[in-house]
């Protein structure tokens, strides 16, 4: 498991959002990409050779494709979450609660 993980929950369906493509960036550079598993989790976004640094990171979720694949019209084509890593020794978990017309996020554990 990398130092940055996420968990996407589709609150409009009341279940994990499986198959969401997620991209991890730092300073405009793509560090890794992944797809949420059956439980809505992406655990290996940061490759071991990239290292976790004190910096601002961005997670970009392809929510438009996720909803299109389910035949659902949604308002947000993607969701970007910027967050700051101050202590690279800590694990950083960034959940996304998603619905067709809204989303929220928080610092998880």
N, C-alpha and C positions, 0 to 999 in steps of 0.2 A: 504494500500500500504506500502511495506517495504521501508527501507532506501536505498536499492539497487534495481534498475529496469533495464530492457533492452528492446530493440525494434529491431527486425531483419527484414530487408528489402531485398528481393531477387531481386537484380538489373538485373539479367538475365531475369526475368519475368516482372519486373516493378510493383511489388506488395509486400505486406507484406508476410513474410515467416511464415505461420501458421503451428503449430504442431512440431516446433523444440524443442527437449528436451534440457534443460539448467540445469546445475549443478553449484551451488555456493559453493566455498571452502574458507577456511581461515586456513593457517598453515597446509595444508594437510588434514584437517578435512572437510567432507561434511556437510555444514550447511543446505542446502535445494536443492530441485530439482523442476522443473516445466516444463511446455510445453507452447510455445507461443500460444496466442489466435488467433482468426480470423484476428485481426489487427496486428499480429506479436509481440505482447507485452507479457512480463512476469513481473507481478507486485508484486508477493508474494513469492519471492525467499528466503528472510531472515525471518525465523520464529520470532514472537514477543519475545519469550523467549531467542533467541540467542543474541539479542542486537547488535547494530552497534558500533564497536570499531575502534580506530586508529590502522590500521594494513594493511597488503597487502592481497588483496582478489583475487580470480581467478574465472572467469566465463568460463565454458567449454560447448561448443555448439556441439551437435551431428549432424554435417552438412552432414556426409556420409549417415546416415539413412534418413535424410530429402530429399536428392536428389535421393537416391535409391527408395524411395516411389513414386517418380515422374517419375521413369524410365530414369533418367539422370545420366550419368557418371560424376563424379566430382573428382578433384585432392586432396582436403583436407578432410580426414575422420572426423576430428573435428577441431574446432578453440578454442584456449585457450587465454583468455585475462587477464593479470595480471594488477592490478591497486592498487593505494594506497589511502586509506582513511586517511586524515589528520585531518579533522574536522567531528566527528561523528554526529554533529548537522545538517549537510547539507545533502540534498538528493543527491544520486549518481546515475546518469542515464548513462548507457554505451550502446549506439547503435552499431549494427553490420550491415554493408552493405555487402551483400554476393552475390557471383556469383560462377559459377562452377569452375573457375580457379583463383579466387582471392577474397580478402576481405579487408575491412578497418574498422576502428573504431575511436571513438572520445569521449570526455566527453560531454555529452548532458546535458540538463536541464529538 
